Amino acid sequence: METINTLKKTCIDALKKSNSLELLEEVRIEYLGRKGKIADVMTLLKDLSVEEKRTQGPLLNSLKQEAEAAYYEQKNYLETKKLEEKEALFKDFDVTAYLPEQLTGSLHPHTLATQRVQEIFNSMGYKIATGPEVETDFFNFEALNIPKNHPARDMQDTFWTEIPDLVLRTHTSNVQIHEMRKGKLPLAVIMPGRVFRQEATDASHDYMFHQVEGLFIDKNVSMAHLIGTVKAFLQAFFEQENLKIRLRPSYFPFVEPGIEIDMSCPFCTSGCSTCKRSTWIEIMGAGLVHPNVLKHGNIDPTIYSGFAFGFGLTRLTCLKYKINDIRLMHSNQKEFLKQF
């Protein structure tokens, strides 16, 4: 009896002094486990006489019951305490408190326009291609049906490098030849990138701007395919299903026939400052790819045909977001950039 009472006191004291769930579990195993101290005492019961079993049996059962009760009581206490400590971490957090102004960034209008152009043409099955900004005379001019001393070279004020026959590309059309020579037909590709012209800088001109060229080559390609593609693109870009286009004959050495494409002004129906009161805006040059260009791209013009188009992405961005000075596009003025 003395041993049982001593064990009970020792066990319950150890349980109550456990200050963590981990320590409590260790004490439980030590006393209440299948190989614990209480189990050891219980095994001695079988060796007692009948009279001793009548007196010691209830004491052992009481020991186990009180020890288990003490264990669950301490466990409940520690779990409640742990939960309260966790809640205390958020006690002083006021979800209604004033949130200071957050200085967040945003995408540049040129980036927004570039992403939208690529999304639209990707949806049509076009891939995106890039090429060198410093290009050879051959890929920038000759392969595009502009041989040396051709008068069309005078149409572009070119930056020539000190290395003979190397120029800063005047258009992204140079990428067309690189893509054609890969030999993967049919070919549907747009080529965005920076181009360089030796021009005076003003509100509508700059020596560097971004351009997008488009090229589609397959069998039996016609002007109808070109018109449908350009119209679908402009309607999606300016988000106007009723936007119209018109064609005017023009000359570009790398296409035949060549056309200028105008679109109906997306901002008015009777004339405004954007369209110079004409209700039409000149938007891009285009045409069917010249057979000589196909030959330079190692494509047989008797089997394949194609169309090409090109537009100034910088200008298109200015039109979409009503930016009246092209120089703002790379000015890094915070007041300008905060609008987007």
Backbone torsions as a table, in degrees:
resi	resn	phi	psi	omega
1	MET	NA	-41.2	178.4
2	GLU	-61.3	-40.1	-179.2
3	THR	-67.1	-41.9	-178.8
4	ILE	-65.0	-45.3	179.9
5	ASN	-63.9	-40.1	178.8
6	THR	-64.5	-43.0	179.3
7	LEU	-63.2	-39.7	179.5
8	LYS	-61.8	-46.5	-178.5
9	LYS	-64.2	-44.0	-179.4
10	THR	-62.9	-43.0	-178.2
11	CYS	-65.5	-49.8	-176.9
12	ILE	-65.8	-37.8	176.9
13	ASP	-62.4	-43.3	-179.3
14	ALA	-64.3	-39.4	179.0
15	LEU	-65.0	-44.9	-177.7
16	LYS	-69.4	-26.7	-179.9
17	LYS	-85.0	-7.4	179.2
18	SER	-67.9	118.9	-175.5
19	ASN	-103.1	11.8	175.3
20	SER	-151.0	156.4	179.8
21	LEU	-65.1	-31.5	178.8
22	GLU	-67.1	-45.6	179.3
23	LEU	-66.8	-38.9	178.4
24	LEU	-59.8	-40.0	179.8
25	GLU	-66.0	-36.5	177.5
26	GLU	-64.4	-42.1	179.1
27	VAL	-66.1	-40.4	178.8
28	ARG	-59.1	-45.5	-179.9
29	ILE	-63.9	-39.4	-178.2
30	GLU	-63.5	-39.1	-175.2
31	TYR	-105.2	-40.6	-172.3
32	LEU	-105.7	-1.1	179.6
33	GLY	-69.4	167.3	-178.7
34	ARG	-61.4	-24.9	177.3
35	LYS	-115.3	24.1	-177.4
36	GLY	-81.7	179.7	-175.4
37	LYS	-65.9	-37.8	179.3
38	ILE	-67.3	-38.5	177.6
39	ALA	-64.0	-36.2	178.3
40	ASP	-63.2	-41.8	-179.8
41	VAL	-67.6	-37.5	-179.0
42	MET	-62.8	-32.7	-179.7
43	THR	-67.5	-23.3	179.9
44	LEU	-74.3	-16.2	-175.6
45	LEU	-62.0	-32.7	-176.6
46	LYS	-69.4	-20.7	-178.6
47	ASP	-89.0	-5.1	-178.4
48	LEU	-83.0	159.5	176.3
49	SER	-73.1	169.3	-178.6
50	VAL	-60.7	-41.3	-179.0
51	GLU	-65.7	-41.7	179.7
52	GLU	-67.1	-35.4	178.0
53	LYS	-63.1	-37.0	-179.7
54	ARG	-64.4	-31.5	-177.7
55	THR	-92.3	-39.8	-175.6
56	GLN	-83.9	-28.2	-178.4
57	GLY	-57.2	-52.4	179.5
58	PRO	-60.9	-33.8	179.7
59	LEU	-66.2	-41.2	179.0
60	LEU	-65.8	-41.2	178.0
61	ASN	-63.6	-40.0	178.2
62	SER	-63.8	-40.0	178.3
63	LEU	-58.9	-48.4	-177.4
64	LYS	-65.7	-42.6	-178.0
65	GLN	-65.2	-43.5	-179.3
66	GLU	-68.8	-36.5	178.2
67	ALA	-65.2	-42.6	178.5
68	GLU	-65.4	-39.7	178.7
69	ALA	-63.3	-42.2	178.8
70	ALA	-64.5	-37.0	179.6
71	TYR	-64.0	-50.2	-177.5
72	TYR	-67.0	-33.3	177.2
73	GLU	-64.7	-45.2	179.9
74	GLN	-68.6	-36.3	178.6
75	LYS	-63.6	-44.8	178.7
76	ASN	-62.4	-39.0	179.1
77	TYR	-63.5	-46.6	-177.7
78	LEU	-67.5	-38.4	178.5
79	GLU	-65.9	-40.7	177.9
80	THR	-64.6	-41.4	179.5
81	LYS	-63.3	-41.8	-179.8
82	LYS	-64.1	-40.2	178.8
83	LEU	-66.0	-41.0	179.1
84	GLU	-64.6	-37.6	178.3
85	GLU	-65.3	-38.3	178.7
86	LYS	-67.6	-41.3	179.4
87	GLU	-66.5	-30.7	-178.7
88	ALA	-65.1	-26.9	179.0
89	LEU	-63.5	-28.0	-177.6
90	PHE	-107.2	5.4	-175.0
91	LYS	-61.7	-37.5	-176.1
92	ASP	-93.3	9.5	-179.5
93	PHE	-89.4	115.0	-177.5
94	ASP	-103.3	109.3	-177.7
95	VAL	-70.6	-13.2	179.3
96	THR	-95.1	0.2	-177.1
97	ALA	-65.4	154.2	-179.4
98	TYR	-67.0	131.1	177.6
99	LEU	-95.5	119.2	179.3
100	PRO	-59.5	154.8	179.8
101	GLU	-59.9	129.7	-179.6
102	GLN	-96.6	125.1	179.6
103	LEU	-88.2	93.8	-178.0
104	THR	-104.8	153.0	178.9
105	GLY	-89.3	176.2	177.9
106	SER	-150.9	166.4	-178.8
107	LEU	-78.6	143.1	177.7
108	HIS	-66.9	146.3	-179.8
109	PRO	-56.3	-33.8	177.7
110	HIS	-64.4	-40.2	178.0
111	THR	-64.4	-43.4	178.9
112	LEU	-59.4	-45.3	-179.1
113	ALA	-66.6	-41.9	179.8
114	THR	-60.7	-45.9	179.9
115	GLN	-61.8	-40.2	-179.4
116	ARG	-67.4	-42.7	177.7
117	VAL	-58.9	-45.8	-178.8
118	GLN	-66.0	-38.3	178.0
119	GLU	-61.2	-44.7	-177.5
120	ILE	-63.5	-49.1	-177.4
121	PHE	-72.1	-31.1	173.8
122	ASN	-60.8	-38.6	179.6
123	SER	-66.4	-21.7	177.1
124	MET	-89.8	-2.8	179.7
125	GLY	96.1	10.3	179.1
126	TYR	-85.1	144.7	172.7
127	LYS	-98.2	166.1	179.7
128	ILE	-105.1	132.6	179.0
129	ALA	-132.7	147.9	176.5
130	THR	-128.0	163.7	-179.6
131	GLY	-151.3	-178.0	-175.2
132	PRO	-68.9	140.1	175.6
133	GLU	-84.0	-27.0	171.1
134	VAL	-100.3	113.7	-168.5
135	GLU	-123.9	159.2	176.0
136	THR	-77.9	156.4	176.9
137	ASP	-56.4	-36.2	-177.2
138	PHE	-61.8	-53.4	-175.8
139	PHE	-72.9	-30.0	-179.0
140	ASN	-81.0	-30.4	-176.0
141	PHE	-125.7	-65.2	-169.0
142	GLU	-59.5	-44.9	-178.8
143	ALA	-67.1	-17.2	179.1
144	LEU	-99.6	25.1	176.5
145	ASN	67.6	33.1	175.5
146	ILE	-124.9	77.0	-178.3
147	PRO	-69.1	170.2	179.5
148	LYS	-57.9	143.2	-179.9
149	ASN	68.1	8.5	176.4
150	HIS	-72.8	135.8	-178.0
151	PRO	-60.6	-22.0	179.6
152	ALA	-64.7	-22.1	178.4
153	ARG	-65.8	-25.4	179.5
154	ASP	-73.1	-13.6	179.8
155	MET	-75.2	-15.0	-177.0
156	GLN	-127.0	120.3	176.6
157	ASP	-81.2	108.1	-167.6
158	THR	-100.3	143.5	170.2
159	PHE	-88.8	114.4	176.9
160	TRP	-98.6	142.2	178.4
161	THR	-89.5	171.3	177.8
162	GLU	-71.1	-17.9	176.5
163	ILE	-84.4	124.9	-177.7
164	PRO	-54.2	139.5	175.1
165	ASP	67.3	15.4	174.1
166	LEU	-113.6	131.7	-178.3
167	VAL	-132.2	159.8	164.9
168	LEU	-78.8	124.0	-170.7
169	ARG	-56.7	140.9	-178.8
170	THR	-94.6	-6.7	177.4
171	HIS	-162.8	165.2	177.0
172	THR	-89.6	9.2	176.3
173	SER	-62.4	-21.0	179.0
174	ASN	-58.6	-29.6	-178.4
175	VAL	-69.8	-24.7	180.0
176	GLN	-54.4	-48.6	-176.4
177	ILE	-65.0	-41.9	178.5
178	HIS	-58.7	-42.6	-178.2
179	GLU	-70.6	-41.1	179.5
180	MET	-62.4	-37.6	-176.9
181	ARG	-71.5	-8.6	174.9
182	LYS	-73.9	-16.4	172.9
183	GLY	75.8	15.6	-179.2
184	LYS	-98.0	103.2	-178.3
185	LEU	-119.2	149.4	-4.3
186	PRO	-65.2	159.5	-174.3
187	LEU	-123.4	125.2	175.0
188	ALA	-133.0	112.6	-172.0
189	VAL	-149.9	144.0	167.7
190	ILE	-115.9	150.6	-173.2
191	MET	-131.2	89.8	177.5
192	PRO	-84.2	154.3	176.3
193	GLY	165.1	174.9	179.4
194	ARG	-83.2	143.3	174.5
195	VAL	-131.8	163.0	-171.1
196	PHE	-133.5	130.6	176.8
197	ARG	-133.4	141.3	179.9
198	GLN	-82.8	78.7	-176.6
199	GLU	-123.4	154.3	174.4
200	ALA	-71.3	140.2	-178.3
201	THR	-86.2	128.4	173.5
202	ASP	-147.9	-165.3	-174.5
203	ALA	-63.8	-23.5	-177.1
204	SER	-123.1	3.1	179.7
205	HIS	-134.8	149.1	176.6
206	ASP	-152.2	156.9	-178.8
207	TYR	-75.4	-16.6	176.7
208	MET	-135.9	131.8	176.1
209	PHE	-151.8	171.1	-178.0
210	HIS	-101.9	141.7	-176.7
211	GLN	-133.6	154.0	173.4
212	VAL	-126.8	124.2	173.6
213	GLU	-106.0	144.7	176.1
214	GLY	-123.7	144.5	-178.7
215	LEU	-143.0	131.0	175.5
216	PHE	-133.1	126.0	-179.0
217	ILE	-132.1	129.7	177.0
218	ASP	-164.3	-173.8	175.7
219	LYS	-82.7	140.2	174.5
220	ASN	60.6	39.6	176.2
221	VAL	-80.6	136.1	-176.6
222	SER	-126.4	175.3	177.4
223	MET	-63.3	-29.1	179.1
224	ALA	-61.6	-38.4	178.0
225	HIS	-64.0	-41.2	178.9
226	LEU	-62.4	-48.7	-177.8
227	ILE	-61.4	-44.6	180.0
228	GLY	-62.7	-40.5	-179.4
229	THR	-66.3	-48.6	-177.7
230	VAL	-64.4	-42.8	-179.4
231	LYS	-63.6	-44.1	179.2
232	ALA	-62.4	-39.9	179.4
233	PHE	-64.3	-49.8	-176.9
234	LEU	-64.2	-38.8	178.0
235	GLN	-63.1	-39.6	179.5
236	ALA	-72.3	-41.3	-176.5
237	PHE	-66.2	-43.2	-179.4
238	PHE	-93.3	2.5	175.3
239	GLU	55.9	46.5	178.3
240	GLN	-137.0	108.0	-177.5
241	GLU	-67.2	-25.6	-176.8
242	ASN	-92.9	6.1	-179.4
243	LEU	-62.6	134.8	-176.7
244	LYS	-111.8	159.9	174.6
245	ILE	-129.3	156.7	173.2
246	ARG	-136.5	154.6	-176.0
247	LEU	-113.7	142.6	174.3
248	ARG	-130.9	136.4	178.4
249	PRO	-64.0	141.1	-179.5
250	SER	-152.4	178.6	-178.8
251	TYR	-123.1	124.5	168.7
252	PHE	-136.7	127.9	-173.3
253	PRO	-62.9	-21.9	-175.4
254	PHE	-93.9	0.7	175.4
255	VAL	-132.6	156.0	177.1
256	GLU	-158.1	113.3	-0.2
257	PRO	-76.6	159.5	177.2
258	GLY	-106.1	145.7	-179.5
259	ILE	-138.7	154.5	166.9
260	GLU	-102.2	138.2	-179.9
261	ILE	-112.3	124.8	174.3
262	ASP	-108.0	152.0	174.3
263	MET	-121.4	152.1	175.9
264	SER	-64.8	142.6	-176.1
265	CYS	-60.2	124.3	-178.7
266	PRO	-77.4	-3.3	-174.6
267	PHE	-111.4	-6.6	-178.5
268	CYS	-155.3	172.3	175.5
269	THR	-123.5	-9.9	-176.3
270	SER	-131.5	10.8	178.8
271	GLY	108.5	134.5	178.8
272	CYS	-150.5	-179.5	-178.3
273	SER	-66.5	-30.0	-179.3
274	THR	-65.0	-43.5	-178.8
275	CYS	-96.5	9.2	179.4
276	LYS	56.7	40.0	175.6
277	ARG	66.6	14.8	-176.7
278	SER	-102.0	-13.4	-174.7
279	THR	69.5	4.2	177.8
280	TRP	-128.1	146.0	178.9
281	ILE	-127.2	126.2	175.5
282	GLU	-68.5	127.0	-169.1
283	ILE	-123.5	-33.7	-178.6
284	MET	-165.3	161.5	172.0
285	GLY	-103.1	151.9	-177.1
286	ALA	-162.2	-178.5	176.9
287	GLY	158.8	-179.7	175.9
288	LEU	-86.4	135.1	-173.6
289	VAL	-58.4	130.8	-178.7
290	HIS	-66.1	139.4	179.2
291	PRO	-54.8	-35.1	179.5
292	ASN	-64.6	-34.5	178.2
293	VAL	-68.5	-42.0	177.2
294	LEU	-60.0	-40.7	179.2
295	LYS	-62.8	-42.9	177.9
296	HIS	-64.6	-24.5	176.7
297	GLY	-89.5	11.0	179.6
298	ASN	62.4	36.6	178.3
299	ILE	-119.0	135.8	-178.3
300	ASP	-78.4	112.0	-178.0
301	PRO	-70.8	-10.5	176.2
302	THR	-81.5	-13.8	179.9
303	ILE	-110.1	-42.5	-175.4
304	TYR	-112.0	153.2	173.0
305	SER	-140.8	173.2	-178.5
306	GLY	-169.2	173.0	173.9
307	PHE	-127.3	157.3	178.6
308	ALA	-138.9	152.0	176.1
309	PHE	-148.1	159.3	179.1
310	GLY	-152.9	139.6	178.3
311	PHE	-143.9	155.1	176.3
312	GLY	-79.2	111.2	-179.0
313	LEU	-65.3	-35.6	178.4
314	THR	-61.3	-45.0	179.8
315	ARG	-65.8	-41.1	179.4
316	LEU	-63.2	-37.8	177.1
317	THR	-64.0	-44.2	179.0
318	CYS	-61.6	-38.4	178.3
319	LEU	-66.1	-46.1	-176.4
320	LYS	-62.8	-41.6	-175.8
321	TYR	-102.3	10.7	176.3
322	LYS	55.5	47.7	176.5
323	ILE	-92.9	120.9	-171.3
324	ASN	-93.3	0.8	179.6
325	ASP	-140.7	114.9	-175.9
326	ILE	-61.8	-24.6	-177.9
327	ARG	-68.6	-20.8	178.1
328	LEU	-66.5	-22.2	-174.8
329	MET	-63.9	-27.1	176.3
330	HIS	-129.7	34.8	-178.7
331	SER	-88.7	-21.3	-176.1
332	ASN	61.0	26.9	176.6
333	GLN	-77.2	124.1	-176.3
334	LYS	-62.0	-40.7	-178.4
335	GLU	-62.2	-32.7	177.3
336	PHE	-74.6	-47.1	-174.8
337	LEU	-69.1	-27.4	-179.1
338	LYS	-66.3	-13.5	-178.7
339	GLN	-78.8	-8.6	-174.7
340	PHE	-118.6	NA	NA
